[in-house]
Amino acid sequence: MKPTVTTGTVPEPRDATGAPMAETFPRLIFNSDGDIHIRSKQPWINANEFYRGLNELAGTPVDVYSYSINGGGDVYRHQSDVAPILGADMTDEEIEGMVDASHPGNNALGRVDVENTQMLLKLGMDPMVLLPKRAHELGMRFWASLRMNDSHDDFPGGAFWHGSFKKAHPELLIGSPYPGEKGGMLENDFTWAFNYAREEVRERQLAIIEETLSKYDVDGLELDFLRGGFYFRLGEAQLGMPLMTDFVRKVRALVSDIARRRCQSLTLAIRVDQTFELCEAKGLDARTWIKEELGDLFIPMSGGRLDMNADVRGFVEAVVGTSCKIAGGLVGSAMGYGHVPHFDTGIYRSATIEMLRAAAMSYYSQGASCIYTFNYDCQRFRGTENPYTDDELRALREVGDPALIARKNKRYAVTVDNRPEYSGEMESTWLQLPAALCAPGDQRTFTFYVGDDLAAAQRDGALKEVRLRLSIDGFSAPGDMVAVRLNRQELQGEESSWRPRALMYPGAPVKQGLNELVISLVKRREGAQTPLLIVGIEALIHYDSGW
């Protein structure tokens, strides 16, 4: 059932000059890590540095800037009467200790965050006043993005993210035992994440949302349910699911009420996991949220990697008959924030422009209405000598327009599990790669989605080449032999002369839509002691002579 709200007249939104802003659905939403605006060279940040994250997007099709208002945990960078402010309850000695290499909480960048945040606010420079104004001057809408349970404060060096409220109310935390799989940032099987089964947690989040939307000149709210892996204690996610749905209903009603009071449209966007099953495992009933139209835009995607096989199509089917829309989510850029497989080493690296195009085209072809980028500005706080590359800006200019990227070169890649325990030693249990072939007769089946209309491009003479590329750890011809079948056609391949462990299949019958790939182990070389490990699958689409 939809929340009951009183309808009212909502005029078209207006920009900073008072002129009407076109009421069009966004093409390209840019989620900012937030700290890009305060992480600069010490001792202080100047105006050029503060606005840099926005100014560099001028001239791109980015039409929504979604700013993460809380970073790392339960601390905020703007003036608030409800939420803890970053560094406000830290002593000078604690701040100084953040750069002591012998200190267990060593975090030099965290010290820059704290000092710059405190200096900005002392000077009366509230980021949530300045940034919306600048975004509107650049013709962008400004959303406040709330990370619903960011767990960066579980890092060994993340104590400054805990916030005074969490420290005062440990009973509201999930605590121990840690409800997820062990990772690289946990200590003592404990998490500082909030327990959303507690009404106090849910009511406090509502208070933060109400203050933010009422106090600041924002055009929308993003609930980010991906920057945090869990919301309830171990084994309690299903019991907590109705509580979380009730919370989202209250957010929807609150956003609608504030929009009426402000006489302004306010968009409510919700970022969730890339499948309904993953959402429900966390206690997030995204199906019901869509059915009840509790959000205007849903963004199903991976939280930490570029996943071209996110279930965009499943979400698009779910919104039929509702007013909700679906965005396709891109993670990362080429600035050293690794999210896609590196086919020379089997580890993760940054996405290329060809991969970003491929992911965007896949999402568009499945029915996505727009593209959302996450962490595109992550790791870009080292100063003006580290600007966006030409390819990064070019990707932003392209991915918001499906017609523009339709016949540009692409690299479709199957997502690889990059957790520490899968660093080239064993296969994944939840993603398609890595995958092991242990003995002759073993076979594995993979699927990947391609958005390009390759048949039309071939008829028009625009398509130059299609290749399938596999990367297999431990493979060595002629002793090792695999059979490869794509969309029921047997392929004849060749070893790459310039990429170790890679097999190339020119002219592969890749098609628009879902592709099925079957890889079988025919023969293993004599004396081999370990399985073959498939660590990379790519479909390379060329429309011109080179990349």
N, C-alpha and C positions, 0 to 999 in steps of 0.2 A: 504494500500500500504506500502511495506517495505521501510525503508529509503535507499537512494542511498549511497553506500559506495564503495570505490575502494578496490578491493581485493589485497592481498599481501601475500607473504610467511611468515607464522608464525611458527617458530621452536618450538619443544617441550619445555615446561618450565623447568627451571633448579633450583636445590636447592642451598643452601648457599655455597656448595663446588664447584658448577659449573657443577655437574653431572646432566644428564637429569632426570627429575621427570616424572614418568609414567603418561601418558595422559589418566587417567581413570576417570570415573564419580565418584564423592564423594559418600561414603556410609553413613557417619555420619558427619553432620555439627553442630558445637557447637557455638552458638551465646553467646558472653560474654557481661555481663552487663557493662563492661568497667571499672567501678570504683573499681572492685575487685583488680586491680593492684595498686591503690593509697590509698585505705582505709586500713590503718594499725594502730597499736597503736601509739599514739603520743610519743615523739615529731617527730620521723622521720621513714621513711620506708627504710629498707635495701634491698639489691639485692635479697635475698632469698624470701622476701615478694613480691617484685615487680614481679618476675617471677613465683610466686607460682601458679597463675591461669592456666598457661601453663604447668608447670612442673608436676602438679598433673594429667594431662591428658596423660602423657607418658605411653605407654603400653596399651592404649585403642585404639579402632578402629577409633577414631576421626581423620578425615583426612582434615578437614577444620576448621580453627578457625576464626570466623567472629566477629570482634572487633567493638563495638559501639564507634564511634569516638566523638559523641556529647552526652552529658548526661544531662537529665532533661529538656533542652530547647535549646537555641541557644548559647551554650558555648562549647568549645572544649579543649581537654587535650594535644594537640600537637602544635608544632610551626606552626603558620599560618599567612600569609600576607593578608588573605581574611576574615577569621572568627574570632570572639572574643574568647580569651583564658580565661578559667575558672579563675575567681578572678583577672584578670589583671587590671580591672578598679575599684577594691574595695580598700578603705582606710584601714589602720590598725585598725581604730576604728570600721569600719563596720565588719571586720573579727572577731575582738574581741567580738562584740555584738552578734555574731551568737550563742554563748554559754550562753548568759544571759537568764535565765529561765523566767524572766519577760518581755523579748522582744518578740513582736509578730512574728518576723522572726526567732525565736530560731531554730537552726539546728546544733547541735554539730557535726554530721557526715559531714555536708556540710563544716564546717570549716576544718576538716581533708582533704576533697577533695581539697579545695582551697589551703591550705598551702602545701600539698604534690605536687600538680600540679606545683605550682610556684617554689618550691624547685628543682623539677626534671629539669625543663626547665632552671633554673639558672645554674645548674650543667652541662648543655649541654646534658641531658639524655632525648631525645625526645622519648616518648613511641612508636610513629609510625616508628621510626628507630629500636629501640631495640626489640619490640615484633615480627615484621615479621622475623627478623633474628633468634630469638629463636624458633619461630614456624617452620621455615625451618630446623633448626638443629634437631628438633624432628620429621621431616618427614611430617609436616602438611603444607597445603597451608594457606595463610593468606588473608582474605577479610576485606575490610573496610566497616563497616555497618553504613549507614547514616539514622538516625531516622528523617523521613520527616517532622514531626510536633509534636515532643514530648511535652506533656502538663504537665510534672511534675512541670513546673514553675508556674502552677496555684495553687500549694499547698500553704497554708498559710506560710510555712517556706521555700518556694522555690524562694525567691527574688534573691538569688545569681546565679540562672540559667537564669535570664532574658537576660543578655548580653548587651553590649553597643549598638549594632545595633538595637535591639528591643526598647531599651529605647530612642534612637535617632529618631526612625521612627515608632511612634505609628499608623500612617496612614496605615501601611502595616500589621497590626494585624487584626484578626477577631473582637476582642474587645467585644462589647455588642450589641445585646443580645446574650447570650450564646446559641450556635446552637444545643446542645444536651440535653439529659435528665439530670436533676439536680443530682449531685453526692456529695460525701463527701469532695471534694477538691476544691470547687468553692467558690469564694467570690464576692459579688456584681454583680452576673450575668455577669461576664467578663472573657474572656480568652486571654492569651498572645500568642495563636497560630497564626501562619502566615496565611494570606489570599492569597491562591494560585491563586485567580483571578487577582492579581497584577503582572504585568510582572516583576517588580523589584525583587519580591520574587523568581520567577522561574529562572531569570537570575543569581541571587546571588547563588542559590543552584547549578546551573551548574558550576559557578566559583569555588565553594568549591569542587565539584566533580573533575573538571579538575586539580586543584592544588593537590588534594590528590593522584590521579592516576599518575600524572606526576612526583611528587616529591618523592613518597615513593615506596618501593619494595613490592607492594601488588599483589595478584594473582586474585583479583576479587573485585566486588562492590556489596553490598546488599542495595537495596532501601527498607527501613522498613516503610511501610505504615500502620502498626498496632500500633506502639508506638505513638499514637495520634488518637483522635476519629473523627476528621473532618478537612476539608481543605478549606471550603468556608463558607460564612456567611449564616445565617438562610434563607432557601428557595432558595439558589443560587447554590446548588450542581449540578443540571442538566445543568444549564447554564455554569458552570465551567468545566464540563466533557471534552469537546473538547480541552480546554486549557491544562488540565492535560495530555491528550493523546499526544498532541503536545510536551509537556515538556518531556514525557517519550521517544518519538521518538528522541528528541535531545540528551537525555542521551545515548540512544542506539548508535547513530551515534558517539557521543563523545567517548564512551568506545571503539568502533571499531577503531576509528582513533588513539587513544592513544596506543591500542594494536599493531597496525601496526608500529607506531613510535618506540615502545619499542621492537618490534620483539618478542612478548610474548602473549600467550593466556590470555585473561582476561574474567572471567565469570561475567555475570550480573544476579543476583538473585533478585527477587521481592517478598516481603512478604505482603500478603493481607488478607482480611477477608475470613472466611471459606465458604462463598457462593457468587455467582455472584451478587445476589440481595443485600446483605449487602455492597458489594463493590460499586455497582452502586448508592446506597443511599448516599454514601459519595462523589460521583462524580468521582469514579475510574472505568473506563471502562476496566476491566480486560479481558473481552472477546475479545475486539479489540486488546489489547496488545498481547494476545496469538496468535490471527489470523495473526498479522503482525510480530510475532516473535521478539517482542521488548525486551524480556528477554530470558535468556537461561534456567532459573529455576524459577518456581513459587511455592510459599509456602502458600497454603490456610490453615488458622488455626484460632483459637480463640486467641484474644490478651491477655486475662487474666485468662484463665482457661483451663484445660485439657479437650478438647471436642473430644471424640472418634467418634462423628457423623459428623465431618466436611465433607463437600461435596468433598472429594478427588476424588471420582468416576466421579462426574460432571466435574471437572477440567481435569481429565485424558481423558475423552471423548473429551473435547474441544481441546486438543493438538494433536489429531490424524491428521496426515498429515502435522504436523509442526516439527521443530527440538526441540521444547520446552519439558522440563521434569517437573514433579511434585514431590514435597517432601511432606511428612507427618510431621506435626509439633507437638512436645511434649512441653508442658509448665510446668516448675517447676520441683522440685525434692523433696526430703524428708528433706530439710534443713529449714523447717518452713515457706515456701512460699506457702500458701494454695490455692489449685485449684480444689479439688474434694470433693464430699460430705462425711461428717463424719456421719455414720449411727447411732451413739449413740445420737448425739445432733442436727442433721439436718444442721449444719453449715459446712463451708469449712475447709479442712485441706490439708496436703501435699499428693502428690501421692505416692503410694507404687510401688515397683518393679513389682508386678503383674499387676498393672494398666498401667504402662509404657509399659510393654510387650504387653498388650491387645491393647492399642492404636496403637502401632507400627504395630502389626499383622493386625489390621483392615485396616490401610493405605496401607500396602503392598498388601493385598488381593484385594484392590480396584485399584491397578496399580501404586502406588507411586514408584519412582525409588530410593529414599533414605529417610533418617530421619533427621530432623532438631530439635535441642533442643533450647528452649528459657528460659532464667532466671534460668538455672540449677545452676549457681553460685551465684544467687542473695542471699543477706543476709549473704554472707560468708566473711565478712570483719572484723571479730572480732579477728583475730589473728591465730597463728599456732595451738592453742588448739582446733580449730574448723575445722578439716579436713573433707573431704568427708567420709561418712560412707561406710562400705563394700558393702551394697546394692546399694548405689549410683554409686560406681565404677563398680559393677557387672552389673548394668543396662546399663551403657555406653558400657561395653564390649559386651553386648548381642544385643541391639536393632538395631544395624547396620547390622545384619545378620538375614534375615527371617528364614533361615534353623535352626539357633541356637535357636530361641525362639519358633519354631513351636509347640513343645510338652513340653513346660514348663507351669507351673500354671499361670493362668490369672484371672483378675477381670475386666469384662466389665461393665462400669457404664454409666448410662444416666446422662448427664450434668444437674447440678442444678444451677438456677439463684442465685447468691450470692450477689446481690445488697442490700444495707441497708434496703430498704423498703420491702424486701422479707425475712426477718429474722424470719421465722416460723409463719408469721401472715397472709399471703395471697399468692395467686398463681401468677406464672410468666405470663407475657403477650407475651414473645418472645422466651423462652426456654420451653422444655417439663415439667420441674419440677421447683418449686413445682406445684402440681395440686390438686384441691379441689373436693371432693365428698360431695355434700350438702344434698341430700335427697335420700331415696331409689329409685332405678331406674336410678340414675345418672351413667354414665360410661365415662371413658376416654381411649383413644387409644394412645399408645406410640410405637415408633420404635427404634431399636438399631441394629448396625451392628457388626457382629462377623466374625473375619478373620480366625479362626481355622477350619481346615477340620476335623470336629468332626466325620463324618461318617467313614472316613478312619482310624482315630485313634481308633475308636471303633472296626472296623474290625481287626485291628492289635493287639487288646488287650492292647493298651497303655492308653486308657481313663479310669480313675478310677471313676470319679463322675462329674456330672453337676448339679448345683443348681441355682434356681432363688431366689433372696432375695429382699423383699420389706420392706421399712421402712415407716410407716404411723403415723403421729402425731395424737393423740387423739384416736387411736384404742385401744379397750379393749374387748377381747372375754370373755364370749360368747355373750354379749349384742350387739357387732358390728359384722357384717358379710359382707365379700366381696366375689365376684366371680371373678376368674382369668382365662383368656384364652390366651394361648400362641400359636401362629401359628395355630389357630383354634382348639386347644385341651384344654379341661377343665382340670384344675390342682387341686389337693388336697394338701393343705398345712398344716403347723403346726406353732404355735407360737415358736419363738426362746427362748430357756431357758437361753441364756446368752447375748442377745441383746434386750433391751427394745424396744417395738413398732415394732419389726421385725417379718415378716412372711417368713417362709422357704418353698421352694417347691423342694424337692429332685427329681432327675430324670426328670427335666424339658426338654421339647423337643426343646432345643436351636439348631439352625442350622447355618451352614456357610452362610454368606450373611445377608440380611435384615430380621430381626425378628419383628413380630407384636405382641404387648401385649395389651390386653383389660382388664381393671379393672372396675368392676361394684359394686356399693353399693347395697347390698341386704337388710340389716337391720341396723338401728342405735339404739343404746341402749337408753332406756327410760331416759328422762331428759337431754340428751346431747344438749348443746346450740351452739356448734360450729361445722363447717364442719370437716370431716376427710381430712387431708392434706398429700398427697403422696409426700414424700421428698427424697426417695431413691429407685432406681431400679438397681440391680446388677445381672449379670450372672457370676457365679463362675465356673471356669473350672479347674479340678484337674487331673493331670497326674501322681501324686505320692501320698503318704499317707498323706502329710501335706504341709503347706506353706513353 
